[in-house]
Amino acid sequence: MIDNASIESLKNSIDIVDVIGSFIELRKAGANYKANCPFHGEKTPSFVVSPSKQIYHCFGCGVGGDSIKFVMELEKLSYPEAIEKLASMNNFSLTYTKGSSDYSDAKRVLEAIGQWYVKNLNQNPTPMQYLLDRGVSQSSIERFEIGYVPSGQQVMQFLTSALLPLPKAAEAGIIAQSENGQGYYARLVERITFPIYSASASIVGFGGRTITNHPAKYINSPQTKLFNKSRLLYGYHLAKESIYKNKKIIICEGYLDVVMFHQAGFTEAVAGMGTALTTEHLPMLRKGDPKVILAYDGDKAGVAAALKAAQMLSVAGFDGGVVLFPDGQDPADLIAKGQSEAVAKLLREAKPLIPFVLEKIVEQYDLRDPRAKEAGFGAVKQYIDTLTPIIKDAYIPTAATLLGLSPSFFGAQARPERARDNFTQRRDDVAQLSILKTLIEAPALIDNVLAVVDVNMFGNYAGLFSALINGENDNPGLVGLSVDESFEVMSEEELNSVLRNFLIKHYDMKLKNVATSQQIPFEKKSYLIRKIRTDIIPRLKKGELVAYDPSI
């Protein structure tokens, strides 16, 4: 049972704006703050937070109360659970008249295991040498409390010897129960560990990097009462003072990037938990009103992540820019090579968010093709219409110049959505018909294609594909395709590339259909989702053509 004096002390130490601002975006409105109500759908903000009265109220649905009531309602928690959640969020130690809490027990497990990980690193030369080879200094290792987790058996032995209850360790995300319900196993094994803290410097979980070439390069703690990766940024507790002071936050991709940024003096650096930025991160990013710099790798995945993040941030009204590190290098590599000044120059020259988004959208379309140009215009206009009127007006000339159009095209009467949708469908048609035309001209490749696709995958063109396979060379559709110059005959290498993209789209759609299906038994659904998400799609993205499996 929580001591009442402890509860009152917690209430006096927290601010409702900070509490609610950790869950939703608040905007200053005179003496108060406003937001779209999280308890009912609305487009015009009617949810008001009063810092002077330490209460909130929604004029739309009527909800209201203090910080504790907000957490109870939003997180669906009991009163004691909400108290413990708030205490954990603010690194506040509650006192109990008897017993303890899940939060305090989980925190005790995390702190103990974190100290053990650090001790292991100092005793294991291989992971220590890996860090030193990557340029990480001893002082950075200590500052970020980097550690090492050995075998799973050793983890279990430590928990037992330290008298840490296994169910509590499971609640903290350190171990997990076996599928058969008999016993536990360690979630992190043979990995360098990075403790993850909340914004208030309370330990909530761990990230682990493999040094044994495990397919999963990084693994994070699972979702727990303490750990929600969508609301956390690695290194934020160490960076927030610099963020507030310098009005800047650098968001990078990996834990080591953050460590090396800080080591080089860029102490505003943070990273996501292995996932893209989401709207749930926005309240944290808004604190201190910093300029947001996205510092990502310049590879295809990095560009895609930067585009998605830049689009979300610009629509949400953030100022900032994008840096893409060249030649396949990441920030950690450049800093380790002593090129900190080059990194500083790249950060100073960051491409502003909105021009970056516009350029990357336009790059996806061949403007020499009128249909593609029309579709590109549709995509650009759809994005630019999400900006505030003044910002939109300022960037219409930039968008028009990139597209080679008159700014007048961006008038309110333009309706480009249909053209864009038609073009997306047409692009998919082009891919399938190009595959078929290539097989008409190079029938020796048919068996290679049939090894990885099924006829039915070709949708509207399944009949044409069947005719091709059956050698119906006089089929009117095949004859017409063979003389249609708008579809190219590809080399085997080009064919394989188009096939991979075709299969990735197919399995992405398959994954969505399986996830939403009510007809597939639970066990089979779990197997299919796991198989497609963790096996088939990753292999395709690595360049492998995955053999067709009729059971998938």
C-alpha angles and dihedrals in degrees: 000000000000116000111246093224088055091053092051090049090052092050090052093050100052131072120217093220090057092045098048091036088062090064106032138019114266124196124201113251111177110295092345139053128242136200143159105279112258091207099061135019116264139150098202114061113246098154110105129190119198114203092188094055095030091227139111131215135180114213089196104057100009100239117146147147143112133307093281093050090050093053091044093053099040098043095033092237134151119247095263091045091052090050090052092046091053092046090052092047091053098038089242119156113225123203123223131209087214137355124001140254137262088242095054092043092050091047090051090052093048093049093048095046091045091056089048091051090053091050090050092053091056090051098047116069097192099065091037091054090048090057093046091049089053088055098254111151125222090246091055091049089054096042093053093037092231113187144167132242115207126194124340090243090059091050091054091046091052094050090050095046092047090051092238109155112242095222089055091048088052091051088052090053096244095116135013134213117255117254091249090053092242111122135327138273133202116259094208119048129171094353138129106247131220116192113225120216134192120243088266091055097255114142111243107163149324141261119211130202119202121235093181098068092256110175090241101068093188131023125186132199112275123251109289137159087273102033123066108157092196090065099040135083119194113242095011093125089058095040103044096087091055091042092056093042099046097032090230137106125190115207116198135172108247145038093242090051089057092047093050094044090055091044089056092049099263092122095166091076124122135159139211123249096262091291134095120268112272136191087262088069093055098085091056092045091050094059111107090010094254130179106252118226116190107207107187138157114270095233123110094268092048093051091049092050092047092050093050093047094044091050092050094046095047093049088050090055100253122151118220147091148247131250119190112193111227135233097023092295126134127212092261091057094051094046092047088055091055094254097129092131090055088052090049090052092051091051092049090051096047113153108246113253100247098046088047092054093046093049094048093048092050092047089064092068133065100231091195088072109074092212092050090047090052090050091048089052089052092052093047094047092048089056098041091050089064092064125090114271096254094046090045092052091049094054102040091090090052092049092046092050093050090052095041092238138125115263087236088076088073094067120133092256094064113109107187101157095094093051091051093049091047091050093050089053090045091052090054090049091051091054094051095043092047089054090051094047090050090052091050090057096036107033090168087076094058094091090051090054094044089054091066106027139048122222091242091061087075093069110189090016097051091104091052090049091050091051090051093050091048092052095245092158093166092059105130092225092053092045091051092047093050091058096038105109093193089078119065130218106238132213117245090258092051090046091054091050093051090046092054092052090046091051094046090055091045094051092043088057091043090053091053092047093049092047093053098038117115093190101064116088114247096246093050091045090053091049094048094047092048093045095050098038100042103027118021103037096042090051092049091049090052089058101263122132104224117217115248114259114196090203092064 
